[in-house]
Each structure stands twice: as structure tokens, then as C-alpha cells.
Amino acid sequence: MEAYLYFLAGLAGLSAIVFFHELGHFLAARRMGVRVERFSIGFGPILARKRCCGTEWAFSAIPLGGYVKMKGQDDADPTVHSTDPDSYGGKTPWQRIVILLAGPMANLLLAVLLYLAIALHGAPLVAASDYVPPVVGAVAPDTPAQKAGLLPGDRILRVGDRPIRYWYQISEAIAAQPDPIPLTLKRGEKILILSLHTKTVEGKNLFGETIQRRIIGISPRLDANTTIRFAPDEALFYSLRETWKAATIVFRGVEKVATAQVGTENIGGAITIFDLLIRFAKAGFWYLLFIMALISVNLGVLNLLPIPALDGGHILFNLYEIVARKPLSSAMYLRLTVLGWIFLIGLMGLGLYNDVHRIWGGKHG
């Protein structure tokens, strides 16, 4: 029964993310005077529907997305077109672009709000490990920090000319400063300034690539139950920075996969998404909000990719119309949309294959 509840929590989390995305499209479309015929959470056969305010609100059988069906626009049938004043096709390209952008922007806004709620409540360590106080917890042996005399309990105040407020700023400052680095710290009631050289080590980045980085050999003071508290202004900074950081990681990941710097085996599918949502739901409500924020950023950013059938592809079509002063021909629009769907279905199939392979490997590897 408990596993069933966690599954429902994960499904509710995914539905909320999809709802916000489609709500962005819906509100922008209504603001532009476009009639919205259906607002659906999920794809496929409709399980429940209710008509209200001129729109049919529906829950559909396949809970892996959703859609807003506007008058004169239907991704399932690209040949549908209308130039009526209350239709999608009856609006200017710029108005259509606003409608298309509203979905991804709603996802980014949702992420900001989720991160803000987490920060104001008190963020679990997994959601805010970068923001622990800059207090030394351990000094590694035979490192510049040990040789310079750093001790557990020292609070780092400045690295070179950069003031330090959070732990993540230490590594950023070290990377930007030439050796030797002056380090200002507080030990008890004393303020000390030490000078040290860095050590270059080999490591892995988020994408599994080998990188070189400079270290001094310290780690923060924390434990698994650490909760990071933020003042209101710090909470807003945290929410904006984490949303930007997550979006940047997604963009870089797409670039690395597209340029073969990272293998396609790293692409995950629907099973991975549900697995993450369920595992974080088991850890607690605030953990669930954290993974929802990450997934919301992913959905927003990936929908901006210039692939026909995605928001980014439609934006590209409208930009073409602005530049060429004429819309894309119906034949070309249909051809590109079909190719876009083939590509997306192939990508989803690859993600599903990787998901199954990871599960099988985890059980039998």
C-alpha cells in the first residue's frame, strides 16, 4: 500500500509540472484572444472531462505529458489551419511566439517557486549542499591546506579578493585566483591570513568527463541531516541561482549529446523520471519538491529545442514567417512536423531502452 501511495505522489508531481506548462500556454492564448478548445493532462483516450469557461478540461489515459488544443492548431493533425480572429492561425507570428514561449517560461517559474518554498522552509542537504556555511569540517593530509595550517572549525571569510558567504564560492574563487592565494579566516576570535598554493587533481564533472581542477584540500562541516536555513533575501537568491544552474546544465547536456561528447546511453526516459519522483517522494515532501523543480526545468528547456512538434520548433516556424514575410508552405510544414515526431518517438524509445537496460543491469550486473 505504501509503494502505491509513493507512486501516486510521483504521478501527482509529474501532473503538476505538466499542468503548469500547459497553463502557461493556456493563459497566453486566452490573453491573445485565442479560443482554447481542450486542456488535457495526459495523452490518449480521455478518462474524465468537464466543460468550463469555453474550454474542455480533461484527464487522459497516458500520464506522460499533456496538451492545450487551440482553435486552428493541432499537433496530431498539422494540416488543421484556421485564420479566424479567435484562432491560433489568426494571430501574428509574434503573438504566436508569446503563446509558445509561455509554456516553457511557466516551467521555469514553477521551478523558482518550488526552490523558494524549499529555501524558506529549510532546505535538505541534497537540495542545498552548495550553500552550507564556509566552515572547515576536515583537512585532508598532505594538501596545501594542511601545510598552510588550516584546522577544522576555521571559517573562511575571503579567498584572495573575494568575500565568501557560501561553501560553493570557495572553489569558484580558487579557480579564479593565481597562486599563491591569500586566504582570510576566522579561528575563534582571531582573524588570520594564510598564503597557500593550490594542488591540481583529476576528477569527473557532472557529465562523467575527466577534468583538471585546483584544490586546497578541505571539506565542509556537515552531516546527512543538515538543514540549510535561508533568510528571505537569501532564499530568493537561492531559487533564482538554482533554476539558472539547472537550466544551464540541461543546455550543456543537450550540446554534449548532440556533439557526441557524451554518449546517448545517458539519455533517460519516462521510467527514470517516475523512478526519481518515487524515490524522492519516499525521502519526504521537500525532497519531492526538489526533484519536481529539476524536472520542471528540464521540461521547460527541452521544449525550447528547435525540433518540429516541440514549442521550439513552432517558434522557429514563426521566426521564418517573420523573416521571409510568408508562412512555411503547408507541405513543408507537414513534412517537418512528421520528421519531428519521428525523431521524438525515436528519442523516447532510446530513453525507454536505456531505462530498461539500467534496471536490468542493476539487478543482474
N, C-alpha and C positions, 0 to 999 in steps of 0.2 A: 504493500500500500504506500509506503514511504517513497519508494522509487517512482511510483505513479505520480505522486504529488510533485516530486522534483521535475519529472517530465512535463507536467502541466505548467510549472513555474517557468521552465525553459521556453515552452511554447508561448506562454503569455509574454515573456520578454521579447521573443522574436516578433510576435504580433504587434507589440507596442512600437518596435523600431520601424516595421513596415508601415504601421498606421501613421506615424509622424511623417515619413517620406511622402506617402500619398496625400496626407493632409496639406503638406506644402504645395503640391500640385493643385489640389482642390481649391484652397484659399486663393491662390494666384489666379487660377482660371476664373473663379467667380468674381474676383476683383476686376478682371479684364472683360467681364460680361460674357464669358463662355458658359454654355449650358453643360453641366456635368450630369451625364445620364446614369452612371453607376460608379459607386465607390466600393471596391471589394478588397477584403483581406483574404488572401489566398487565391489560387487559380483553380480552374476546372469546374466541375458541377457545383452549383450553388446549393448550400445546405440550409441557409436561412437568409431571408431578405425582409427589408422593411422600407417602405417609401416615405420619405420625409423631405420637405423643402425643395421639391422638384427633382430629387436625386434618389435612386435606389441604393440602399446601403445593404451590403451582402457579406456573408461569410461563405467561403468556398472550400472545397474538399482538400485541396493540396496547400498546406500552410507554409509554403516556401517563398512567399512574396506577396504581391498584391498589385492592384492597378486602379487607375482612375480612367474611366471611359468618357471622353468628352465628345460632344456632338461634332461629327466630321473628322474624327481621328480614332483609329483603331489599329493597334499594332498587330492584332491577329489577322486583319484584312487590310493591308496597305493601300488597296485600291479605293477604300472608302474616303470620300472627299466632299466637303461642302464649303461654300463661300457665304453662307447665311451670316448675318451680323452676329448671331449668338453662337456661332460655331468656331472651332479651333482654326479652321482654314480661312475664316473671315477676318482674322486678326493680322496685324502687320508682323513681319518677321521678328522685330524687336519685342513685341508683346508675347509672341510665342516663346522666345528665348527666356523671357522672365518666368513664364509658366514652367518651362523645362528646368530652369535653374532652381526653382523654389523647392523641389523635392530634395535634391542633394543638400541644399542650404538648411532645410529643416532637419536633416540628419545631423549636420554639424552643430546646429543649435541644440538639438536634443543631447548630444554628447557634452556640450558645455554645461547644460543644466544638470545632467547626471553627475558630472565631475564636481560641480559646485555643491550639489546636495551631499555628496560623499565628503568633501572637504569641510563643510560646515558641521556635519555630524562628527567627524573624526575619521580619517582615512585609515583603513587597514594597511599593513606594511606592503602588501603586494601592489596596492594602488598608489603608494607614495614613497617608495624606497629612496627615490632621489632627494626627498625633502626632509630626511632626518637631520637633526642638528649636527653641525660640523664638530662633533666631539670624538676624539680618537678612542676607539674601543680596543684595538690591538695594533702592535707594531711588529711587522714581520722581521725575522732575523736576517742579518747580512743585507740590509737595504739602506738606501740613503737616509730614510727617516730614523733608523736605529743609530746610524753613525753620527747623525746630527744631534741626537739626544732627545728625540720626541718620546713622550710617555703616554700610556693610557690615561685618559681623563683630560688631556690637553684640548682646549677649544681653539680651533683655527679661526683667526679673525681676518687675516689678509694673506693672499698668495701674490707676491710681487706687489703690484699697484691695485689689485682687485680686492674689494671687500667681499667677505664670504658670509652668506646667510644660511645657505643650504649645502648639504654634502655634495650634490652633483656639481656645484660651482668649483669645487676643489680641482677635479680632473680637467674641467674646461680651462681653468686658469693655468694649470700646469702645462697643458698643451700649447698655450699661447705665450708662455714666458720663456726667455732664453736662460740657460744655465750660467752661473749659479742663481737659484731662486731664493730671494729673501722671503721668509715665512714668519708672520707675526701671529703669536698665540698667547692665550691666557692660561696660566697654570696657578690655580689657587687665586691669590690676589695679585700675582705678578704678571706683567706683560713682558714677554720675551720675543726677541727677534733672532731667528736662526737662519743660516745660509746653507743651502744644500744643492747638490747636483741630482739630476734625475737618473733613473735606470730605464733603458728601453727593453721591453719584453714583447714576446709574440703572443697574440691571443686571437679570439674569434669575435666577429661582430654579430649583429642580430641575424644576418643572412648566412652565417656559417663561413664567411670568408676570413682568411688569415690576414691579420693586420698587425702593424707595429704600433705600440703605444708607450708613452712615457709615464712612469710611476715613481712614487717616493716610498711606497711600502706600508701604507696604513689602511685600516678598515674602520667603519663606524661602530659606535656603541649602540647595539640594538638587540632585540630578541624577536622571535616569531610572533609574540603577542603585542608588539609595539603598535600603538595607535598614534598617528600623526595628527596633531591639533593645529588648526589654522585660524587666524583672525580673519574677519570678513574680507579685508583687502587682500590678504594672502590667499584666501580661498578663491577669489576671482582670478588672481594671477595664476594659481594652480590650474583652474579649469580651462582657461584660455591656452596656457602653455601645453597642457596635456593633449588638448584637442589638436593643436597645431603639430605637436610632435607625432601623434598617431597618424595624422594626415600625411605628414612628410614621409613617415616610414612606409605607408601604403604606396605612395607615389614612387619611392625609391625601389620598393619591392617589385612593382609592375615593370619599372625600367630595367631592373636586373634580370627578370624573367624574359622580357622581350628581347634583350640583347644577349641572352644565353650566359650571363654571368652567374646566374643561379639556375639550378635545374628545375624542370617542371614537376618533379616529384614533391616539391614544396607547396604546390597548389592544393588547397583543401576544398572540400565540398560541403554539402548540407549536413552530412553526418558529423564532420568536425565541428561545425557551428553548434549543432544540438549538443554534442558531447561537451563542448566548452560551457554552454549555458547551464547544462545539468550539473556539471562538476562544480561550477562556481555557485550555483544555487544551493548545493549541499553545504558549501562553506559558510553561507549566510547571505542575508538580504543585501548587504552593502557590497559584498563580493559580486553578487548577481548584477547590481547596478554598474559596477566597474566593467565587467565583460560586455554588458549591453552598450556602454559608451564606446568601447573599442569596436564592436561590431557595427554600431551606427556610423562611426567614422568611415569604416571600410565600405559600407553600403553607399554612403554619400560620395566618396571619392571614386569608387569603381564605376558608379553610374555616370560620372563625368567623362569617362574614356570615350574617344571618338569612334565608337563602334555602332553601326546602324542597329536599331532596336533598343539601344540604351539612350538615356537622356542626352549624353554627349554626342551621339551620332545625329540625333534630331537637331541639336544645336548647330552642328556642322552643316546640315542641310539648310538651315535658316541663314547661316552666315554666307553660304554660297548664294542664296537668293538675294541677299543684300548686296554682295559684290557684283554678281552677274546681272542684277536687276531683272531677274526672271527666276521662277522656281525650277527645281530639278524636274526633268521630264518624268512622267508617270512610269514609263518603262524602266528608266534608270533607278528611280526611287524604289520600285518594286524589287528590282534585281539586287540592289544593295541591301535592302531590308531582309530579303531571303538569305543572302550571304551572311548578314549579321546574325540572324537566328541560327544558321548552321554552325557558325563559329561559336556562339554562346552555348548551344547544345553540346558541341564537342568539348568545350571547356568544362561544362558541368559534368559531362561524362568522365573527363580526366580527373576532376576533383573527386567524384564518387569512387573511381578506381583507386585513387591514392588513399582515400579514406578506408576502403575495404582492405587494401594492402597493408596499411598501418595497423589496423585491428588484427588481421591475420598474423602479421609479423610479431605483434605484441604478445599474441597467445602461443605462437609456435616457433618464434625465432630463437 
